Amino acid sequence: MALLSNNFYERSWMRTKKASLVTGSSTGIGFETSIAVARNRFYTYATTHKLQNSDIITEIARREQLPQEVLHFDVNNDN
């Protein structure tokens, strides 16, 4: 789910030009890091290998209007 479609996110990122890539964002340290970094106005690519587990982080980003995009990214798969 791409949250960049809202102009708020585009303007926010364009002002800061800071971005972050966080793996393992559906749970644990990756989840907490993704939220913390986005709350500090970094455009955050929150990645997870199971998109079906990204509902909570997606809802938090939407509700708080965080500059965050949740993406599928499997670091264990070469394909």
C-alpha positions as CSV (number, residue, x, y, z in Angstrom):
1,M,0.0,0.0,0.0
2,A,1.6,3.3,-1.1
3,L,0.8,6.2,1.1
4,L,2.6,8.7,-1.2
5,S,-0.5,9.5,-3.2
6,N,-1.6,12.1,-0.7
7,N,0.0,15.5,-1.4
8,F,0.8,15.9,2.4
9,Y,3.3,13.1,2.2
10,E,4.9,14.5,-1.0
11,R,5.3,18.0,0.5
12,S,6.6,16.7,3.8
13,W,9.3,14.6,2.1
14,M,10.2,17.3,-0.3
15,R,10.9,19.7,2.6
16,T,13.1,17.4,4.5
17,K,14.5,15.2,1.7
18,K,15.3,12.6,4.4
19,A,14.5,9.0,3.7
20,S,14.9,5.7,5.6
21,L,14.6,2.0,4.7
22,V,13.6,-0.2,7.6
23,T,13.4,-4.0,7.2
24,G,11.2,-6.3,9.4
25,S,8.7,-3.5,10.0
26,S,5.7,-5.7,10.8
27,T,6.9,-6.6,14.3
28,G,9.4,-5.9,17.0
29,I,12.3,-3.6,16.7
30,G,11.7,-3.0,13.0
31,F,8.1,-2.0,13.7
32,E,9.1,0.4,16.5
33,T,12.0,1.8,14.4
34,S,9.8,2.4,11.4
35,I,7.2,4.4,13.4
36,A,9.9,6.4,15.3
37,V,11.7,7.3,12.2
38,A,8.5,8.4,10.4
39,R,7.4,10.4,13.4
40,N,10.7,12.3,13.0
41,R,9.6,13.3,9.4
42,F,11.9,10.9,7.5
43,Y,10.0,9.4,4.5
44,T,10.1,5.8,5.6
45,Y,10.0,2.7,3.5
46,A,8.8,0.2,6.0
47,T,9.4,-3.2,4.5
48,T,8.1,-6.6,5.5
49,H,8.3,-10.1,3.9
50,K,4.6,-10.7,4.7
51,L,2.4,-7.8,3.6
52,Q,-0.6,-9.5,5.4
53,N,1.1,-8.6,8.7
54,S,1.4,-4.9,7.9
55,D,-2.2,-3.8,8.9
56,I,-1.2,-2.2,12.2
57,I,1.7,-0.2,10.9
58,T,-0.3,0.9,7.9
59,E,-3.2,2.0,10.1
60,I,-0.8,4.0,12.4
61,A,0.8,5.7,9.5
62,R,-2.6,6.6,8.0
63,R,-4.0,7.8,11.3
64,E,-1.0,10.0,12.2
65,Q,-0.4,11.0,8.6
66,L,3.2,9.8,8.8
67,P,5.4,9.9,5.7
68,Q,5.6,6.2,5.4
69,E,5.2,3.6,2.7
70,V,4.8,-0.2,3.4
71,L,6.5,-2.4,0.9
72,H,7.0,-6.1,0.4
73,F,10.7,-6.9,0.7
74,D,12.1,-10.4,1.4
75,V,15.8,-10.2,2.3
76,N,16.1,-14.0,2.2
77,N,14.9,-14.3,-1.4
78,D,17.3,-13.6,-4.3
79,N,14.5,-13.5,-6.9
